[in-house]
Amino acid sequence: RTGDDPFAENRALLAASLKDSPSMGPANAKVTVVEFSDFECPHCRLLYQSLKTLLPKYPQVRVVYKNFPIESIHPWAMIAAIAGRCAYQSSPEAFWKMYDSIFDQQEVISPENVYDKVNSFAAQEGLPADTFHACLSSASAKTAVQADLDLGGKLDISSTPTIFVNGRKLVGGDRSEEHTS
């Protein structure tokens, strides 16, 4: 039917999960971008770099971050996602600083040093070390990341980055081609 909104189902699924997710921009924005991303994904880093230059020009846009670590190909992505969640639980502003630190230094993070790196990023942001360490091994942070993964499954996400602009699904950080990384 031509009168049906093709993105209404996506918006409904996303809307239920937005209030407890890192976001920037006005809550009542006319344009909401929901980003499903993997901190180890090189194409997600490209999207991050694009958003970093684009968003200051559009302060009326709201961006919401959702974790979608693809552990089968990105061995440190889950730990980074949990670290981001722990930063968010400490303060929403701390999440965005952790997000910047991880993507800005993605090439120097490895499965061997990921714990040291995220702890260093947390310390740079003044997050209490004991609280952050406890959170990294807590069930609550991992449960929140898993909830994002489950939502991504309901939205048929199979690669990162995947974004939803007012419910419309767009796959890939580089618009010249589609990626599955």
Backbone torsions as a table, in degrees:
resi	resn	phi	psi	omega
1	ARG	NA	135.3	-175.1
2	THR	-71.0	-23.2	-178.9
3	GLY	-80.4	-12.3	-178.1
4	ASP	-71.9	143.5	176.3
5	ASP	-86.1	111.8	-175.1
6	PRO	-67.9	-14.1	-176.9
7	PHE	-109.6	3.8	-176.5
8	ALA	-61.1	-41.6	-179.0
9	GLU	-64.5	-44.6	177.1
10	ASN	-59.6	-46.9	-179.4
11	ARG	-60.5	-39.9	179.8
12	ALA	-65.2	-44.4	178.0
13	LEU	-62.0	-43.8	-178.1
14	LEU	-69.6	-41.5	-175.3
15	ALA	-57.2	-38.0	-177.7
16	ALA	-65.8	-18.8	-174.1
17	SER	-111.5	1.3	-171.1
18	LEU	-77.2	-29.2	-171.3
19	LYS	-69.5	-22.8	179.6
20	ASP	-110.7	41.0	178.9
21	SER	-131.1	150.3	176.0
22	PRO	-58.9	133.6	177.9
23	SER	-148.6	156.2	172.6
24	MET	-137.2	148.0	-176.2
25	GLY	102.6	168.3	-175.7
26	PRO	-67.4	138.1	179.8
27	ALA	-61.5	-27.8	-178.6
28	ASN	-100.6	26.3	-177.8
29	ALA	-59.5	146.8	176.1
30	LYS	-74.0	-23.7	178.4
31	VAL	-122.8	121.5	176.2
32	THR	-117.8	125.0	177.6
33	VAL	-108.3	120.7	175.7
34	VAL	-107.1	118.6	-175.6
35	GLU	-103.3	120.0	171.0
36	PHE	-100.5	117.6	-169.0
37	SER	-140.7	162.2	-179.5
38	ASP	-127.5	119.4	-175.0
39	PHE	-60.8	-20.3	-179.5
40	GLU	-94.6	-8.7	-175.7
41	CYS	-76.1	122.9	-179.7
42	PRO	-64.9	-30.9	178.8
43	HIS	-74.5	-28.8	174.2
44	CYS	-67.0	-36.0	177.1
45	ARG	-64.7	-38.9	175.9
46	LEU	-61.3	-42.7	177.3
47	LEU	-62.6	-45.0	178.0
48	TYR	-54.2	-47.7	-179.0
49	GLN	-64.0	-37.8	177.7
50	SER	-66.8	-45.8	-179.3
51	LEU	-63.2	-37.1	-178.2
52	LYS	-60.7	-34.7	178.6
53	THR	-89.5	-28.7	-176.2
54	LEU	-81.4	-43.8	-172.6
55	LEU	-61.2	-37.6	178.2
56	PRO	-59.1	-24.0	179.0
57	LYS	-80.0	-14.9	-175.9
58	TYR	-131.4	70.0	-177.5
59	PRO	-66.5	-11.6	179.3
60	GLN	-83.0	-3.3	-179.4
61	VAL	-92.7	137.5	175.0
62	ARG	-102.2	132.3	175.7
63	VAL	-116.2	131.0	178.5
64	VAL	-119.9	131.9	-178.0
65	TYR	-99.4	133.8	174.4
66	LYS	-127.3	135.7	178.1
67	ASN	-78.5	136.5	173.3
68	PHE	-144.8	63.0	179.9
69	PRO	-67.2	130.4	178.7
70	ILE	-104.0	86.8	-172.8
71	GLU	-62.2	-26.8	-177.5
72	SER	-62.8	-27.1	179.1
73	ILE	-120.8	-9.8	-178.0
74	HIS	-128.4	90.5	-171.6
75	PRO	-65.0	-23.1	179.2
76	TRP	-105.6	2.7	-175.4
77	ALA	-63.8	-38.8	-178.8
78	MET	-65.9	-42.3	179.8
79	ILE	-63.3	-41.9	177.9
80	ALA	-63.3	-40.4	178.9
81	ALA	-62.9	-43.8	178.6
82	ILE	-64.1	-41.0	177.8
83	ALA	-61.3	-42.3	177.0
84	GLY	-61.3	-41.6	178.9
85	ARG	-64.6	-40.4	178.6
86	CYS	-63.9	-40.5	176.9
87	ALA	-61.8	-43.5	179.4
88	TYR	-61.9	-41.7	-179.9
89	GLN	-64.8	-27.5	177.0
90	SER	-75.8	-47.4	174.6
91	SER	-167.9	139.3	179.8
92	PRO	-56.6	-36.2	179.0
93	GLU	-65.7	-36.3	-179.8
94	ALA	-63.4	-34.1	177.8
95	PHE	-58.1	-49.1	-174.9
96	TRP	-65.9	-29.6	175.5
97	LYS	-71.6	-39.6	176.8
98	MET	-64.9	-44.0	177.5
99	TYR	-54.2	-49.7	178.3
100	ASP	-61.2	-47.2	-176.8
101	SER	-61.3	-45.0	-178.3
102	ILE	-65.5	-50.0	-179.0
103	PHE	-67.1	-39.3	179.7
104	ASP	-64.5	-29.2	-176.9
105	GLN	-115.5	21.0	-176.4
106	GLN	-50.5	-39.9	-174.3
107	GLU	-70.6	-16.4	179.8
108	VAL	-102.7	0.3	178.0
109	ILE	-92.0	139.3	180.0
110	SER	-140.3	167.2	176.6
111	PRO	-57.5	-30.1	-177.4
112	GLU	-75.9	-30.6	-175.0
113	ASN	-115.6	5.2	-173.8
114	VAL	-58.5	-40.5	179.5
115	TYR	-63.3	-44.6	179.0
116	ASP	-62.0	-42.8	-177.8
117	LYS	-64.0	-49.8	-177.1
118	VAL	-67.2	-34.3	175.9
119	ASN	-65.8	-38.3	177.3
120	SER	-64.8	-44.1	178.4
121	PHE	-61.4	-42.6	179.9
122	ALA	-62.7	-43.2	179.1
123	ALA	-62.7	-40.6	178.8
124	GLN	-61.2	-29.2	180.0
125	GLU	-90.6	2.3	177.7
126	GLY	77.0	17.7	177.8
127	LEU	-73.2	136.8	-179.5
128	PRO	-60.1	123.5	-174.5
129	ALA	-58.1	-45.8	-177.4
130	ASP	-62.3	-43.8	-179.6
131	THR	-65.2	-43.7	-179.2
132	PHE	-64.7	-45.4	178.5
133	HIS	-60.1	-43.8	179.9
134	ALA	-62.5	-40.0	-179.7
135	CYS	-65.3	-40.0	-179.0
136	LEU	-56.8	-31.6	-179.2
137	SER	-102.5	6.9	-177.9
138	SER	-82.0	156.6	176.4
139	ALA	-74.1	-31.5	-173.1
140	SER	-63.4	-43.0	-179.7
141	ALA	-66.9	-43.7	179.7
142	LYS	-65.7	-37.1	178.0
143	THR	-62.0	-40.1	178.7
144	ALA	-65.7	-40.6	177.3
145	VAL	-64.7	-42.2	179.4
146	GLN	-63.2	-36.1	177.6
147	ALA	-62.1	-39.2	175.7
148	ASP	-63.8	-43.5	178.5
149	LEU	-61.4	-43.0	179.0
150	ASP	-62.8	-42.9	177.6
151	LEU	-62.4	-43.2	176.9
152	GLY	-57.7	-38.8	176.5
153	GLY	-62.2	-42.9	178.5
154	LYS	-64.4	-27.1	-179.7
155	LEU	-94.3	10.2	178.5
156	ASP	59.5	39.0	175.9
157	ILE	-83.3	131.3	178.4
158	SER	-128.7	-6.6	179.4
159	SER	-148.1	164.3	179.5
160	THR	-125.1	151.6	-6.3
161	PRO	-78.8	150.9	170.4
162	THR	-127.0	128.9	177.6
163	ILE	-121.5	156.2	175.2
164	PHE	-122.8	122.0	177.5
165	VAL	-106.8	107.1	-174.3
166	ASN	49.9	37.9	176.6
167	GLY	95.1	-14.6	-180.0
168	ARG	-83.2	124.9	-175.7
169	LYS	-82.3	130.2	174.6
170	LEU	-130.5	131.2	-176.3
171	VAL	-110.3	132.3	174.1
172	GLY	102.9	141.5	179.5
173	GLY	-88.2	-19.6	-180.0
174	ASP	-110.2	111.0	-173.4
175	ARG	-70.9	-3.5	-179.4
176	SER	-77.3	-20.8	177.1
177	GLU	-161.0	164.6	178.0
178	GLU	-86.5	147.3	-177.6
179	HIS	-128.8	150.5	174.7
180	THR	-126.9	66.5	179.2
181	SER	-123.7	NA	NA
